[in-house]
């Protein structure tokens, strides 16, 4: 089973809640009322994003070559055997 790691950026919104972006997946953005909900929503958004890429036979981006040693990104690990290309 292949594990894909994606960093997510949580931004606290003035009106409440948290916006989540996934820098390695352009346009992958979601929202949650709490940090926990935002992270769960990010997992779902990433899964749907990768599913769409797979359906369109597009490359699945990884962060293997991403350098960001001191950042405010939260690492999010997903077991993505379904999306792995063998």
C-alpha positions as CSV (number, residue, x, y, z in Angstrom):
1,X,0.0,0.0,0.0
2,X,1.4,3.4,-1.0
3,X,1.2,6.3,1.4
4,X,0.9,9.7,0.0
5,X,1.7,12.7,2.2
6,X,0.2,16.2,1.4
7,X,0.8,19.3,3.4
8,X,-2.3,21.4,4.2
9,X,-2.5,25.0,5.2
10,X,-5.2,26.0,7.7
11,X,-6.2,29.6,7.7
12,X,-8.4,30.9,10.5
13,X,-11.2,33.1,9.0
14,X,-12.4,36.3,10.6
15,X,-16.0,35.2,10.4
16,X,-15.1,31.9,12.0
17,X,-14.0,28.5,10.9
18,X,-10.9,27.5,8.9
19,X,-10.1,27.4,5.2
20,X,-7.9,24.6,4.1
21,X,-5.7,24.6,1.0
22,X,-3.4,21.9,-0.4
23,X,-0.4,23.6,-2.0
24,X,0.6,20.6,-4.1
25,X,-2.9,20.2,-5.5
26,X,-3.9,23.5,-7.2
27,X,-7.5,24.4,-6.6
28,X,-8.0,21.9,-3.8
29,X,-9.6,24.1,-1.2
30,X,-12.2,23.3,1.6
31,X,-13.5,24.7,4.8
32,X,-14.5,23.5,8.3
33,X,-16.0,25.1,11.4
34,X,-13.3,23.6,13.6
35,X,-9.8,22.5,13.1
36,X,-10.8,18.9,13.4
37,X,-13.6,19.3,10.9
38,X,-11.4,21.2,8.5
39,X,-8.8,18.4,8.5
40,X,-11.5,15.8,7.9
41,X,-12.8,17.9,5.0
42,X,-9.3,18.2,3.7
43,X,-9.0,14.4,3.6
44,X,-12.2,14.1,1.6
45,X,-11.2,17.0,-0.8
46,X,-7.8,15.3,-1.4
47,X,-9.4,11.9,-2.0
48,X,-11.9,13.4,-4.5
49,X,-9.2,15.5,-6.2
50,X,-7.0,12.4,-6.7
51,X,-10.0,10.3,-7.8
52,X,-10.7,12.9,-10.5
53,X,-7.0,12.9,-11.7
54,X,-7.1,9.1,-11.9
55,X,-10.4,9.1,-13.8
56,X,-8.8,11.5,-16.3
57,X,-5.6,9.5,-16.5
58,X,-3.6,12.4,-15.2
59,X,-0.4,12.3,-13.0
60,X,-0.9,12.1,-9.3
61,X,1.3,14.9,-7.7
62,X,3.5,14.1,-4.8
63,X,5.5,16.2,-2.4
64,X,8.7,14.1,-2.7
65,X,10.7,17.0,-4.0
66,X,9.0,19.8,-2.0
67,X,11.4,21.6,0.3
68,X,9.8,23.5,3.1
69,X,11.7,22.8,6.3
70,X,10.2,25.4,8.6
71,X,6.7,26.1,7.6
72,X,3.3,26.4,9.2
73,X,1.9,23.6,7.0
74,X,0.2,20.7,8.8
75,X,1.3,17.3,7.3
76,X,-1.7,15.1,6.4
77,X,-0.9,11.4,5.6
78,X,-3.4,9.4,3.7
79,X,-3.2,5.7,2.7
80,X,-3.9,6.0,-1.0
81,X,-3.5,2.5,-2.3
82,X,-6.6,3.1,-4.5
83,X,-4.8,5.9,-6.3
84,X,-1.3,4.5,-6.5
85,X,0.0,3.8,-10.0
86,X,1.9,0.6,-10.3
